[in-house]
Amino acid sequence: MSMSPETTGGEADAAARRRVSPRLRGLAVTLGILAVLGIGALADGLAVAPLRPPTQAGATQQAGLYTLALAVSPEPLTAGAETAFTLRVTDVSGATVSGGRVTCDYTMPAMPMPTMIVTASDEGAGVYTCRETLTDPGAWTLAVTLTPLGGAPVHTAFTLQAR
């Protein structure tokens, strides 16, 4: 079977178009890697962004049938300074909840670190205080567990911003 010159030339052009130079192939691979790294960096940045605005003094959170109001002293919250985290606990009727057990678990979502769990002192009249020194500036999560006298534990969390 003989091939006409037109067919041979057309196949040669198609083969040339399919061939990619090593430089162009290297550039495409490099751009692909940079795109994957860029998407990964964006995902990391979004993972540490707080989903809620930082908690201010007087913020409240629900934990089951209880309301926990947080006060921080001194204000503003400053890394390296001992801070009192005072929680006022009330039930659904607004009555203070005394005699329970409260723990405060401090974590910094942006950094892998061991948790810092502190048992609050019961100040009476539904007021519980945890004292802790936050080590670094940035976003912190204060996870609170309340175990009311004779009741099951309930949980809530506050988002904090330390300077």
Biotite code that builds the C-alpha atoms (Angstrom):
import biotite.structure as struc

atoms = struc.array([
    struc.Atom([0.000, 0.000, 0.000], chain_id="A", res_id=1, res_name="MET", atom_name="CA", element="C"),
    struc.Atom([1.503, 3.288, -0.998], chain_id="A", res_id=2, res_name="SER", atom_name="CA", element="C"),
    struc.Atom([0.918, 6.500, 0.923], chain_id="A", res_id=3, res_name="MET", atom_name="CA", element="C"),
    struc.Atom([0.468, 9.790, -0.754], chain_id="A", res_id=4, res_name="SER", atom_name="CA", element="C"),
    struc.Atom([2.784, 12.646, 0.245], chain_id="A", res_id=5, res_name="PRO", atom_name="CA", element="C"),
    struc.Atom([-0.195, 14.540, 1.650], chain_id="A", res_id=6, res_name="GLU", atom_name="CA", element="C"),
    struc.Atom([-1.010, 11.735, 4.116], chain_id="A", res_id=7, res_name="THR", atom_name="CA", element="C"),
    struc.Atom([2.602, 11.351, 5.236], chain_id="A", res_id=8, res_name="THR", atom_name="CA", element="C"),
    struc.Atom([3.014, 15.104, 5.764], chain_id="A", res_id=9, res_name="GLY", atom_name="CA", element="C"),
    struc.Atom([-0.253, 15.324, 7.727], chain_id="A", res_id=10, res_name="GLY", atom_name="CA", element="C"),
    struc.Atom([0.759, 12.453, 10.013], chain_id="A", res_id=11, res_name="GLU", atom_name="CA", element="C"),
    struc.Atom([4.158, 14.046, 10.590], chain_id="A", res_id=12, res_name="ALA", atom_name="CA", element="C"),
    struc.Atom([2.521, 17.326, 11.578], chain_id="A", res_id=13, res_name="ASP", atom_name="CA", element="C"),
    struc.Atom([0.177, 15.527, 13.989], chain_id="A", res_id=14, res_name="ALA", atom_name="CA", element="C"),
    struc.Atom([3.095, 13.632, 15.539], chain_id="A", res_id=15, res_name="ALA", atom_name="CA", element="C"),
    struc.Atom([5.025, 16.889, 15.950], chain_id="A", res_id=16, res_name="ALA", atom_name="CA", element="C"),
    struc.Atom([2.066, 18.477, 17.720], chain_id="A", res_id=17, res_name="ARG", atom_name="CA", element="C"),
    struc.Atom([1.797, 15.522, 20.102], chain_id="A", res_id=18, res_name="ARG", atom_name="CA", element="C"),
    struc.Atom([5.454, 15.792, 21.029], chain_id="A", res_id=19, res_name="ARG", atom_name="CA", element="C"),
    struc.Atom([6.049, 18.156, 23.927], chain_id="A", res_id=20, res_name="VAL", atom_name="CA", element="C"),
    struc.Atom([9.452, 19.574, 24.579], chain_id="A", res_id=21, res_name="SER", atom_name="CA", element="C"),
    struc.Atom([11.087, 18.606, 27.907], chain_id="A", res_id=22, res_name="PRO", atom_name="CA", element="C"),
    struc.Atom([11.161, 22.287, 28.928], chain_id="A", res_id=23, res_name="ARG", atom_name="CA", element="C"),
    struc.Atom([7.430, 22.717, 28.367], chain_id="A", res_id=24, res_name="LEU", atom_name="CA", element="C"),
    struc.Atom([6.693, 19.465, 30.201], chain_id="A", res_id=25, res_name="ARG", atom_name="CA", element="C"),
    struc.Atom([8.889, 20.609, 33.139], chain_id="A", res_id=26, res_name="GLY", atom_name="CA", element="C"),
    struc.Atom([7.124, 23.963, 33.229], chain_id="A", res_id=27, res_name="LEU", atom_name="CA", element="C"),
    struc.Atom([3.708, 22.261, 33.317], chain_id="A", res_id=28, res_name="ALA", atom_name="CA", element="C"),
    struc.Atom([4.780, 19.972, 36.187], chain_id="A", res_id=29, res_name="VAL", atom_name="CA", element="C"),
    struc.Atom([6.228, 22.919, 38.134], chain_id="A", res_id=30, res_name="THR", atom_name="CA", element="C"),
    struc.Atom([3.033, 24.948, 37.694], chain_id="A", res_id=31, res_name="LEU", atom_name="CA", element="C"),
    struc.Atom([0.964, 21.961, 38.820], chain_id="A", res_id=32, res_name="GLY", atom_name="CA", element="C"),
    struc.Atom([3.050, 21.538, 41.972], chain_id="A", res_id=33, res_name="ILE", atom_name="CA", element="C"),
    struc.Atom([2.824, 25.259, 42.765], chain_id="A", res_id=34, res_name="LEU", atom_name="CA", element="C"),
    struc.Atom([-0.956, 25.154, 42.317], chain_id="A", res_id=35, res_name="ALA", atom_name="CA", element="C"),
    struc.Atom([-1.276, 22.219, 44.741], chain_id="A", res_id=36, res_name="VAL", atom_name="CA", element="C"),
    struc.Atom([0.969, 23.966, 47.288], chain_id="A", res_id=37, res_name="LEU", atom_name="CA", element="C"),
    struc.Atom([-1.018, 27.187, 46.938], chain_id="A", res_id=38, res_name="GLY", atom_name="CA", element="C"),
    struc.Atom([-4.305, 25.382, 47.543], chain_id="A", res_id=39, res_name="ILE", atom_name="CA", element="C"),
    struc.Atom([-2.760, 23.632, 50.567], chain_id="A", res_id=40, res_name="GLY", atom_name="CA", element="C"),
    struc.Atom([-1.542, 26.925, 52.020], chain_id="A", res_id=41, res_name="ALA", atom_name="CA", element="C"),
    struc.Atom([-4.983, 28.457, 51.525], chain_id="A", res_id=42, res_name="LEU", atom_name="CA", element="C"),
    struc.Atom([-6.615, 25.484, 53.280], chain_id="A", res_id=43, res_name="ALA", atom_name="CA", element="C"),
    struc.Atom([-4.155, 25.786, 56.193], chain_id="A", res_id=44, res_name="ASP", atom_name="CA", element="C"),
    struc.Atom([-4.941, 29.478, 56.520], chain_id="A", res_id=45, res_name="GLY", atom_name="CA", element="C"),
    struc.Atom([-8.664, 28.841, 56.572], chain_id="A", res_id=46, res_name="LEU", atom_name="CA", element="C"),
    struc.Atom([-8.295, 26.002, 59.086], chain_id="A", res_id=47, res_name="ALA", atom_name="CA", element="C"),
    struc.Atom([-6.860, 28.299, 61.755], chain_id="A", res_id=48, res_name="VAL", atom_name="CA", element="C"),
    struc.Atom([-9.221, 31.206, 61.152], chain_id="A", res_id=49, res_name="ALA", atom_name="CA", element="C"),
    struc.Atom([-11.668, 31.456, 64.026], chain_id="A", res_id=50, res_name="PRO", atom_name="CA", element="C"),
    struc.Atom([-15.191, 30.521, 63.024], chain_id="A", res_id=51, res_name="LEU", atom_name="CA", element="C"),
    struc.Atom([-16.607, 32.932, 65.593], chain_id="A", res_id=52, res_name="ARG", atom_name="CA", element="C"),
    struc.Atom([-15.424, 36.400, 66.477], chain_id="A", res_id=53, res_name="PRO", atom_name="CA", element="C"),
    struc.Atom([-13.189, 36.607, 69.543], chain_id="A", res_id=54, res_name="PRO", atom_name="CA", element="C"),
    struc.Atom([-15.069, 36.551, 72.827], chain_id="A", res_id=55, res_name="THR", atom_name="CA", element="C"),
    struc.Atom([-15.285, 39.826, 74.686], chain_id="A", res_id=56, res_name="GLN", atom_name="CA", element="C"),
    struc.Atom([-15.793, 40.266, 78.410], chain_id="A", res_id=57, res_name="ALA", atom_name="CA", element="C"),
    struc.Atom([-19.342, 39.434, 79.369], chain_id="A", res_id=58, res_name="GLY", atom_name="CA", element="C"),
    struc.Atom([-19.839, 36.893, 76.569], chain_id="A", res_id=59, res_name="ALA", atom_name="CA", element="C"),
    struc.Atom([-22.247, 34.052, 77.282], chain_id="A", res_id=60, res_name="THR", atom_name="CA", element="C"),
    struc.Atom([-22.554, 30.522, 75.966], chain_id="A", res_id=61, res_name="GLN", atom_name="CA", element="C"),
    struc.Atom([-25.118, 27.781, 76.454], chain_id="A", res_id=62, res_name="GLN", atom_name="CA", element="C"),
    struc.Atom([-24.104, 24.416, 77.882], chain_id="A", res_id=63, res_name="ALA", atom_name="CA", element="C"),
    struc.Atom([-27.115, 22.152, 77.943], chain_id="A", res_id=64, res_name="GLY", atom_name="CA", element="C"),
    struc.Atom([-29.723, 23.832, 80.175], chain_id="A", res_id=65, res_name="LEU", atom_name="CA", element="C"),
    struc.Atom([-27.156, 26.190, 81.680], chain_id="A", res_id=66, res_name="TYR", atom_name="CA", element="C"),
    struc.Atom([-25.852, 29.623, 80.717], chain_id="A", res_id=67, res_name="THR", atom_name="CA", element="C"),
    struc.Atom([-22.200, 30.466, 81.339], chain_id="A", res_id=68, res_name="LEU", atom_name="CA", element="C"),
    struc.Atom([-21.159, 34.125, 81.345], chain_id="A", res_id=69, res_name="ALA", atom_name="CA", element="C"),
    struc.Atom([-17.408, 34.705, 80.999], chain_id="A", res_id=70, res_name="LEU", atom_name="CA", element="C"),
    struc.Atom([-15.432, 37.602, 82.453], chain_id="A", res_id=71, res_name="ALA", atom_name="CA", element="C"),
    struc.Atom([-11.678, 37.924, 81.868], chain_id="A", res_id=72, res_name="VAL", atom_name="CA", element="C"),
    struc.Atom([-9.393, 39.853, 84.196], chain_id="A", res_id=73, res_name="SER", atom_name="CA", element="C"),
    struc.Atom([-7.233, 41.694, 83.456], chain_id="A", res_id=74, res_name="PRO", atom_name="CA", element="C"),
    struc.Atom([-8.725, 42.901, 80.208], chain_id="A", res_id=75, res_name="GLU", atom_name="CA", element="C"),
    struc.Atom([-7.467, 42.920, 77.453], chain_id="A", res_id=76, res_name="PRO", atom_name="CA", element="C"),
    struc.Atom([-6.333, 39.307, 77.477], chain_id="A", res_id=77, res_name="LEU", atom_name="CA", element="C"),
    struc.Atom([-2.536, 39.381, 77.223], chain_id="A", res_id=78, res_name="THR", atom_name="CA", element="C"),
    struc.Atom([-0.184, 36.456, 76.568], chain_id="A", res_id=79, res_name="ALA", atom_name="CA", element="C"),
    struc.Atom([2.313, 35.890, 79.367], chain_id="A", res_id=80, res_name="GLY", atom_name="CA", element="C"),
    struc.Atom([0.131, 37.460, 82.074], chain_id="A", res_id=81, res_name="ALA", atom_name="CA", element="C"),
    struc.Atom([-1.766, 35.389, 84.622], chain_id="A", res_id=82, res_name="GLU", atom_name="CA", element="C"),
    struc.Atom([-5.461, 35.790, 83.883], chain_id="A", res_id=83, res_name="THR", atom_name="CA", element="C"),
    struc.Atom([-8.587, 35.016, 85.879], chain_id="A", res_id=84, res_name="ALA", atom_name="CA", element="C"),
    struc.Atom([-11.324, 33.459, 83.747], chain_id="A", res_id=85, res_name="PHE", atom_name="CA", element="C"),
    struc.Atom([-14.482, 33.862, 85.817], chain_id="A", res_id=86, res_name="THR", atom_name="CA", element="C"),
    struc.Atom([-17.657, 32.025, 84.864], chain_id="A", res_id=87, res_name="LEU", atom_name="CA", element="C"),
    struc.Atom([-21.065, 32.819, 86.304], chain_id="A", res_id=88, res_name="ARG", atom_name="CA", element="C"),
    struc.Atom([-23.366, 29.827, 85.874], chain_id="A", res_id=89, res_name="VAL", atom_name="CA", element="C"),
    struc.Atom([-27.163, 30.031, 85.860], chain_id="A", res_id=90, res_name="THR", atom_name="CA", element="C"),
    struc.Atom([-29.891, 27.543, 85.008], chain_id="A", res_id=91, res_name="ASP", atom_name="CA", element="C"),
    struc.Atom([-32.888, 28.045, 82.710], chain_id="A", res_id=92, res_name="VAL", atom_name="CA", element="C"),
    struc.Atom([-34.810, 29.891, 85.412], chain_id="A", res_id=93, res_name="SER", atom_name="CA", element="C"),
    struc.Atom([-31.900, 32.301, 85.976], chain_id="A", res_id=94, res_name="GLY", atom_name="CA", element="C"),
    struc.Atom([-30.967, 30.805, 89.358], chain_id="A", res_id=95, res_name="ALA", atom_name="CA", element="C"),
    struc.Atom([-27.257, 30.500, 90.102], chain_id="A", res_id=96, res_name="THR", atom_name="CA", element="C"),
    struc.Atom([-25.748, 27.014, 90.021], chain_id="A", res_id=97, res_name="VAL", atom_name="CA", element="C"),
    struc.Atom([-23.458, 26.346, 92.978], chain_id="A", res_id=98, res_name="SER", atom_name="CA", element="C"),
    struc.Atom([-21.683, 23.227, 94.175], chain_id="A", res_id=99, res_name="GLY", atom_name="CA", element="C"),
    struc.Atom([-20.831, 21.944, 90.700], chain_id="A", res_id=100, res_name="GLY", atom_name="CA", element="C"),
    struc.Atom([-17.474, 21.155, 89.167], chain_id="A", res_id=101, res_name="ARG", atom_name="CA", element="C"),
    struc.Atom([-16.058, 23.308, 86.344], chain_id="A", res_id=102, res_name="VAL", atom_name="CA", element="C"),
    struc.Atom([-12.953, 22.594, 84.284], chain_id="A", res_id=103, res_name="THR", atom_name="CA", element="C"),
    struc.Atom([-11.325, 24.929, 81.782], chain_id="A", res_id=104, res_name="CYS", atom_name="CA", element="C"),
    struc.Atom([-9.351, 23.454, 78.882], chain_id="A", res_id=105, res_name="ASP", atom_name="CA", element="C"),
    struc.Atom([-7.187, 25.990, 77.040], chain_id="A", res_id=106, res_name="TYR", atom_name="CA", element="C"),
    struc.Atom([-5.978, 25.178, 73.517], chain_id="A", res_id=107, res_name="THR", atom_name="CA", element="C"),
    struc.Atom([-4.463, 27.174, 70.705], chain_id="A", res_id=108, res_name="MET", atom_name="CA", element="C"),
    struc.Atom([-5.922, 25.767, 67.453], chain_id="A", res_id=109, res_name="PRO", atom_name="CA", element="C"),
    struc.Atom([-3.113, 27.215, 65.306], chain_id="A", res_id=110, res_name="ALA", atom_name="CA", element="C"),
    struc.Atom([-0.402, 25.347, 67.220], chain_id="A", res_id=111, res_name="MET", atom_name="CA", element="C"),
    struc.Atom([-0.070, 21.692, 68.133], chain_id="A", res_id=112, res_name="PRO", atom_name="CA", element="C"),
    struc.Atom([0.409, 21.769, 71.873], chain_id="A", res_id=113, res_name="MET", atom_name="CA", element="C"),
    struc.Atom([-0.733, 19.812, 74.903], chain_id="A", res_id=114, res_name="PRO", atom_name="CA", element="C"),
    struc.Atom([-3.983, 20.952, 76.431], chain_id="A", res_id=115, res_name="THR", atom_name="CA", element="C"),
    struc.Atom([-3.922, 22.968, 79.639], chain_id="A", res_id=116, res_name="MET", atom_name="CA", element="C"),
    struc.Atom([-6.767, 21.763, 81.863], chain_id="A", res_id=117, res_name="ILE", atom_name="CA", element="C"),
    struc.Atom([-7.515, 23.690, 85.050], chain_id="A", res_id=118, res_name="VAL", atom_name="CA", element="C"),
    struc.Atom([-10.172, 22.920, 87.655], chain_id="A", res_id=119, res_name="THR", atom_name="CA", element="C"),
    struc.Atom([-12.033, 26.079, 88.644], chain_id="A", res_id=120, res_name="ALA", atom_name="CA", element="C"),
    struc.Atom([-12.341, 27.204, 92.216], chain_id="A", res_id=121, res_name="SER", atom_name="CA", element="C"),
    struc.Atom([-15.958, 27.487, 93.387], chain_id="A", res_id=122, res_name="ASP", atom_name="CA", element="C"),
    struc.Atom([-16.348, 31.066, 94.623], chain_id="A", res_id=123, res_name="GLU", atom_name="CA", element="C"),
    struc.Atom([-19.984, 30.484, 95.658], chain_id="A", res_id=124, res_name="GLY", atom_name="CA", element="C"),
    struc.Atom([-23.203, 31.989, 94.275], chain_id="A", res_id=125, res_name="ALA", atom_name="CA", element="C"),
    struc.Atom([-22.670, 30.242, 90.913], chain_id="A", res_id=126, res_name="GLY", atom_name="CA", element="C"),
    struc.Atom([-19.258, 31.840, 90.285], chain_id="A", res_id=127, res_name="VAL", atom_name="CA", element="C"),
    struc.Atom([-16.269, 29.695, 89.270], chain_id="A", res_id=128, res_name="TYR", atom_name="CA", element="C"),
    struc.Atom([-12.753, 30.948, 88.518], chain_id="A", res_id=129, res_name="THR", atom_name="CA", element="C"),
    struc.Atom([-9.921, 29.350, 86.539], chain_id="A", res_id=130, res_name="CYS", atom_name="CA", element="C"),
    struc.Atom([-6.506, 31.007, 86.565], chain_id="A", res_id=131, res_name="ARG", atom_name="CA", element="C"),
    struc.Atom([-4.078, 30.452, 83.718], chain_id="A", res_id=132, res_name="GLU", atom_name="CA", element="C"),
    struc.Atom([-1.292, 32.177, 81.820], chain_id="A", res_id=133, res_name="THR", atom_name="CA", element="C"),
    struc.Atom([-1.761, 31.918, 78.051], chain_id="A", res_id=134, res_name="LEU", atom_name="CA", element="C"),
    struc.Atom([1.683, 31.416, 76.562], chain_id="A", res_id=135, res_name="THR", atom_name="CA", element="C"),
    struc.Atom([1.298, 32.981, 73.121], chain_id="A", res_id=136, res_name="ASP", atom_name="CA", element="C"),
    struc.Atom([-0.644, 35.777, 71.432], chain_id="A", res_id=137, res_name="PRO", atom_name="CA", element="C"),
    struc.Atom([-3.351, 34.734, 68.991], chain_id="A", res_id=138, res_name="GLY", atom_name="CA", element="C"),
    struc.Atom([-6.609, 32.809, 68.947], chain_id="A", res_id=139, res_name="ALA", atom_name="CA", element="C"),
    struc.Atom([-7.353, 30.471, 71.836], chain_id="A", res_id=140, res_name="TRP", atom_name="CA", element="C"),
    struc.Atom([-10.257, 28.172, 72.589], chain_id="A", res_id=141, res_name="THR", atom_name="CA", element="C"),
    struc.Atom([-11.503, 27.894, 76.148], chain_id="A", res_id=142, res_name="LEU", atom_name="CA", element="C"),
    struc.Atom([-13.498, 24.663, 76.370], chain_id="A", res_id=143, res_name="ALA", atom_name="CA", element="C"),
    struc.Atom([-15.550, 24.533, 79.553], chain_id="A", res_id=144, res_name="VAL", atom_name="CA", element="C"),
    struc.Atom([-17.042, 21.435, 81.146], chain_id="A", res_id=145, res_name="THR", atom_name="CA", element="C"),
    struc.Atom([-19.679, 21.961, 83.827], chain_id="A", res_id=146, res_name="LEU", atom_name="CA", element="C"),
    struc.Atom([-20.741, 19.046, 85.982], chain_id="A", res_id=147, res_name="THR", atom_name="CA", element="C"),
    struc.Atom([-23.639, 20.268, 88.135], chain_id="A", res_id=148, res_name="PRO", atom_name="CA", element="C"),
    struc.Atom([-24.113, 18.705, 91.550], chain_id="A", res_id=149, res_name="LEU", atom_name="CA", element="C"),
    struc.Atom([-25.873, 15.383, 90.878], chain_id="A", res_id=150, res_name="GLY", atom_name="CA", element="C"),
    struc.Atom([-26.046, 16.056, 87.127], chain_id="A", res_id=151, res_name="GLY", atom_name="CA", element="C"),
    struc.Atom([-24.387, 14.962, 83.900], chain_id="A", res_id=152, res_name="ALA", atom_name="CA", element="C"),
    struc.Atom([-21.481, 16.986, 82.438], chain_id="A", res_id=153, res_name="PRO", atom_name="CA", element="C"),
    struc.Atom([-22.260, 19.604, 79.783], chain_id="A", res_id=154, res_name="VAL", atom_name="CA", element="C"),
    struc.Atom([-19.803, 21.372, 77.506], chain_id="A", res_id=155, res_name="HIS", atom_name="CA", element="C"),
    struc.Atom([-19.363, 24.674, 75.712], chain_id="A", res_id=156, res_name="THR", atom_name="CA", element="C"),
    struc.Atom([-16.495, 26.739, 74.285], chain_id="A", res_id=157, res_name="ALA", atom_name="CA", element="C"),
    struc.Atom([-15.408, 30.362, 74.073], chain_id="A", res_id=158, res_name="PHE", atom_name="CA", element="C"),
    struc.Atom([-13.083, 31.773, 71.414], chain_id="A", res_id=159, res_name="THR", atom_name="CA", element="C"),
    struc.Atom([-10.506, 34.159, 72.867], chain_id="A", res_id=160, res_name="LEU", atom_name="CA", element="C"),
    struc.Atom([-7.951, 36.503, 71.322], chain_id="A", res_id=161, res_name="GLN", atom_name="CA", element="C"),
    struc.Atom([-4.769, 37.153, 73.299], chain_id="A", res_id=162, res_name="ALA", atom_name="CA", element="C"),
    struc.Atom([-2.448, 40.057, 72.550], chain_id="A", res_id=163, res_name="ARG", atom_name="CA", element="C"),
])
